[in-house]
Amino acid sequence: MPISYENYEDKRIDKSTSQNIVNLRTIMGNTMDLNVMNIDICGIDCAVVTVEAMVSTSSMSELVFRPLMSLNDGRTKTSSEIMKFVTKESLMATERIIIYTYSDAIEQLFSGFALILVDGCDYCAALGIQGYDKKSISEPTSENNILGSQEAFAEVIRTNISLIRRRIKHPALRFEMTQVGKLSNTDVCIAYIQGKADEKMLSRIRKSIGSIKLDSVLGTGFIEPFIDDNGDRLLFSQIGYTERPDMLCSNILQGRIAILIDGTPFALVCPYLFSQNFDTIDDYASKTYFASFLKIIRYLAFFFATAFPGIYLAAVNFNPEMLNLGLLANLSAGEKTTILPLFCELIIIMLLLEIMREASIRLPHSVGTAMSIAGGLIIGDAAVKSGIISSPLLIIVGVSATASFVLPSLNQQTSLLRLSFIFAGGFAGFFGIAVCSVMALCNICSQTFEGVAITSPVSPLKRRQIADVTGRKTFKEMEQENTTINDFS
């Protein structure tokens, strides 16, 4: 009797090749991409089973078919001798696995392995002959740099592992592979340096990933909530993203733990400090004084992207005496030409900004860039001329929007904080700005990951590591100190 789809997990491979083929077709619903090639070797019925477009046809011809056909040399061979040749006496593939159950056979088939079935053997051999199509290694799209590497992660997890291994050629580098998702069986890899990574963090991450019971895991966003327990209630995340192998290697060498997901060109890094959002790989290719200057620019950009519009609104509506008389006169003249209050103007233009940003992201690059330019010029010019928005306000919003592009990793947080400061400044002036600032600080200061505060090394203060916040240490200092993430706890 054929094995049904519902109860195949623990069933062992049958001794009959024909029965195994029937069972595989039944389990997979006779899907069209299941390829079965029957071969007669020394009078014994054998078969090679693959999934279409998951194996390399050229490798199959040279590494599998040719050695198997060489067994038909006129000598009599038993089933065990044929299987012994496949698994021990030949070099068909670098990855060879002995399969005893149908669940393991299905998993390996969908991972690009070829199954060798021999009549009379109650097990089969899986050979790694992967050859599925994949995107080549390209340049980073969200973490651009000038003097650093121009390689970004690809979608294939084994390619990403090789990019890390090429940069860290040390046996202490560990990769732990597991499958997540009841239906997708997505490959997830944990990467770390043995001896530098904290064992409590490793245990927590292993437990969190093992507890995922989703049907499918299709990206980093499916895994992050299980590792970051309170992530939905907190403003900033204790887990970071990167698409750069060099940045990921830098984090791993500091004792952090990386998580790679098959099908995603981004890796998760944990724990991730708040100050890391202001780091770039170009900082380590620049002079120390220039790297410090650029970091100050990024911190100023974060301020302009989040609090500047709200502070402007609070100053104009509640404390105009803070402004220069000439500036106040120009602002007053500009506001007289508009038909809406300043608060309503600011909300409208911020919503338009978010709409144009989202449209430029979702549209194709060639169209998105043109749309954002045309939308900004046409809508902005028309809004000013029609009296909906004043010219000074358009400058404020333009500065805030430009500053937000400096920190793409904080895009979600800057958008939310910007609106929060606008509402706080619009309803309560500088008192509202102060309350909003305190709430944001309390929210960020409450985050820890196994004893490591997200605000470290500022709070709690670590004097030896504070140079990483305001600039960067020299390479001689890094050589002497050998700092790890445990020094921030």
Secondary structure, DSSP 8 states (H G I E B T S, - for coil): ----STT-TT-B--S-HHHHHHHHHHHTTT-TTEEEEEEEETTEEEEEEEETTSB-HHHIIIIIIHHHHTT-SS----HHHHHHHHHTS--S-S-EEEE-BHHHHHHHHTTTEEEEEETT-SSEEEEE-B----------SSS--SSS------S-HHHHHHHHHHH---TTEEEEEEEE-TTT-EEEEEEEETTTS-HHHHHHHHHHHHT---S---SGGGTHHHHSTTTTTSSS-S-EEE--HHHHHHHHHTT-EEEEETT-S-EEEES--GGGGG--GGGGGS-HHHHHHHHHHHHHHHHHHHTHHHHHHHHHHH-GGGS-HHHHHHHHHHHHT-SS-HHHHHHHHHHHHHHHHHHHHHS-HHHHHHHHHHHHHHHHHHHHHTTSS-HHHHHHHHHHHHHHTT-GGGHHHHHHHHHHHHHHHHHHHHHHHHHHHHHHHHHHHT-EETTEETTTTTTTT-TTTTHHHHS---HHHHHHH---GGGG-
